[in-house]
Amino acid sequence: MFQKRLWIGLAGLSLGLLVNPTWAHHPDAEASPVRSAAKYSFGLDFDAAQFGWGGFQGKYLATVLKGSASFSPVISAGLRVPTYKTWIEGFQSQFGMGDVEVVLRAKTFTPSESTSFWVGINSELPTGSKSKGLSSGHIELAPFVSGISDLGAFSMLGSVGVLTSLHGHHDENEEEGSSDKPNFVAPHASKELHYQIGAAVSLSARWFSQFIIGGFTALGKEQDFPGTSGFTSAQLRYSPEPGSRVTIQPQLGLGGHRRSDWRVTIGWDRFF
């Protein structure tokens, strides 16, 4: 029972993270806080992705240092610090730090022992380089609502949020002659709706799987990412020992405005 609750608790953490400006573009991670006994975690993700949008074609590799903490039974936070290596057609390859991502969330409603809801806010901080195409160059905020319901061996997950740029999107620093480039690694509109729904199942005490489908819809007129784009993602997690986890997650982009063609994440986490 403890192993099952640990997996389900971690499955809830991903929904808060997925609505984050960059977490949302890189749906991975785990879901929520506080239904597991683990108060802290740290780990690494290794990502590979290919994309083609706005006349750009490219690939990137990423290494992400990540961590989370539960400060009480209802308050928790997460942090991701990414580093990228990019290969974009027509540009010199680049290497550097991306935008740091922070999420804060609180459990607000528990209608039953098996169902919980959270509210929170995700943020993206402009720590990367715009001239290398590794940053949006401004702060992003994304308030969200997420929920998880345990249905025996299965769990249902869902989340919805709105991302807003605190400055005008791509036009401020992209005047003619500027060296700034689009954000190749985490593209997004100035204001957009994020949403996803998924199912998770505990296969055994060591194995856990999760499937998510979601999307992004631009709110207002956007030159770079109009309309709606989507993604679908499957995840397989293995716990070699209590308190540790290895994850593999392939993802496919959906629709003509998709943010990536494909992406694969291999991750490691330690909980204590």
N, C-alpha and C positions, 0 to 999 in steps of 0.2 A: 504493500500500500504506500509506503514511503517513496519507493522508486516511482510509482505511478504519479503521485502528487508532485514529485520533483519535476518529472517530464512535463506535466500539465502546467505547472507554474512557469517553467521556462518557455513553454509554448505561448503563454500570455504575454511574455516580455516582448516577443517579436512584433506584436501588433502595435505597441507604442512606438517601437523603433521604426517600423515600416512607413509611418506617416512623415517621418523626418525628411527634410529636403533631400538629403543625400541617401539616408536610409531608405527613403521611399523609392529612389531611383535604383537602389541596390537592395532589393528586398531580400533579406537574409535574416540573420539574427534570430532572436527569440522573444518570446513574448512576455510575460509579465512578472512581475514581481512576486509577489508575496504569498503565492500559494505553495512555494517550496520552502524548505528549511534553510536554504543557502542565503546568507545575508550579503555576501560579496562575491564578485567574480572578476577574472581577468583572462585575456586570451588574445589570439592572433587569427586574422583571416587572410587568406591568399586568394586574390581574384584575378580572373582573366576574362576579357570582354572584347567584343567586336561591335562596331556601330557604323551606321551610315544615315546621316540626316543633314538637311540644309546644304547639300552639296559637298559635305565633308565625309571622308571615309577613313576609318582608323581602328586601332586596337590599343589596349592598354593592359598592363599588369599592375596590381596594387597589393601592398602589404598594409594591414590595418591593425593597430594596437587598440584594444577595446577593454572596457571594464564597466561594472555596474555595482550599485550599492543600494541596499534597503535600509533606510534610516529608522523605520518604524514599521508596524504591520500594514500601514497604508501609504507611506511615502517612499519613493525610490527614484533613482537617477541612473543614467547611462552616459557613457562617453566613448567616442571613436576618434582616433587620430590616424588619418590615412597618408600613405606615401605612394606616388604613382610613377610609372615609366610609360610614356606614350609614344606611339608611332602613328602619325597622321599624314596621309598622302598630301604632298605639296609643302610640308613643314619639316623642320629639323626635329628629330626625336628629343623628348624632354624628360627630365627627372626632377622630382621635388615633392614637397609636402602639399597636401590638399587642404580643403577647408575642414576644420574641426567641427564635430557634431556633438550636441548635448541634448539629452532628453530628460525632462522632469515629469513625474506622473503621480497621481494619487488615486487610490481605490475609493470610490464614492458611493457605490450601491452594490449590495449583495442580497439579492432577493431570495437566494437559497444557498445551501452549503456548496452546491455544484456550479453556481453561476455568479460571476462577478463582473463589474463594469469599472472602467477607469476614465479619468479625464487627465489631460496633460498638455504640455507644450514642447515641441521640438524646435531646436535652433541650429543654424549653420553659421559659423563665424568665419570671416574672410581671412583665414590664415595662409591660404595658398597664393600662388602667383597668377595673376590674370595674363601677364605677358607670355606665360608658358601654357595657358589654357587649362589651368588646374584649379581655378577659383571663379566664383560668381562675382567677387569683388564687393560684396555687400552682405549685410546680415539678413538671414531669412528666418521667419517665425512661422510655426505651423501648429496651432491648437488642434486637438483631436479628442475623439471619444473612441474607446475600444472596449470589447467585451469578450468573454470566454465562457462556455458552458460545457461541463463534463457530462457526457451521455454514456456512462459506463466505460467501455473500451475506447470509445471515440470522444473527441472534443470538437466543438464548433467555435471558430474564431471570426471576429469581424472588427473592422475599424474604418473610421471616416474622419477626414481632417481637411483644413484649408491652409495652403501655403501662401504667404504674402511676403514680398520683398519690401524692405524698408526704404529702398531708393528705387527710382526709375530703373527698369531692368537693364537692357543691354545698350541703351543709347547714350548713357552719360559719358562713358569712357571709350566709346568705339567710334570716335569721329575719324574723318579721313586722315590718314597718316599716323594714327595711333598704333602702338605696338601690341595693344591688348587683343586677346583672342577670345572666342566663345569658350564657355565652360565645357570642354570635351568630356570630362569624366562624370559630371553630375548636371546635365542640362535640365532646365525647367522654365516655365513661363513666369511672368511677374506675379501672377496670382492664379492659383489653380486648385481644383478639388482633387483630393487623394482618397482612394477607397480600395478596400480589399476584403475578401471573405475566404475562409479556408476551413479545412478539416485536418485533424491530427489523430493519430492512433498509436497507442503503446503496443508494440509487437511482442515485447518480452521485457524482462527486467533490465536488459542492456540495449535493446533496439527500439527506436522510435521513428515514426515517419510523419510528414506533414505536406500538405498540398495547398497552395494559395493561388488565387486568380484575382487580379486587381487592375487598376488603371488610374489615369490622370486626365482631367478635363480642364482646359484653359478657361478662365473666367474673364471675359472681356476680349478685346482685339489683341492678337499676338501675331507677330511676323514670323517668329521662329518655331513655336510649337502650338499651332492652332488646333482646335478640335480636341479629339480624344485619342489617347494611346493606351495600350494595355500591356500586360505581362502575365505569364503563368510560370509557376515555380514549384518544384518538388524538392523535398529535403529528406535525407536519411541521416539519422544520428546514432552513434554507437558510444556506449559508456564502458570503456575497458575496466574501470574501477570506480567505486563510489567517489563522487566529487570531481570527475573529469569527463570530458566528452569530445568526440571527434565528429565533424559534420561534413557532408558533401552535398552541394546544392546546385543543380543546373537550372537555368532560367531562359525562357524564350520571350522575345518581344512580340507583341501583337499589334496589327494595324499599320497603316501607312505612315503614321507619325510616331512610330515606336522610338524609344530612347536608345535601345540597343537591340542588335540582332540576336545575340546570345550572350550569356554570361555564366561562368562556373566559379563557385566559391568552395574552397576547402578551409575548414576552420578547426580551431582547438580552443577549448575553454576549461578553466579550472574554477571550481566553486568551493567556498569555505564559509 
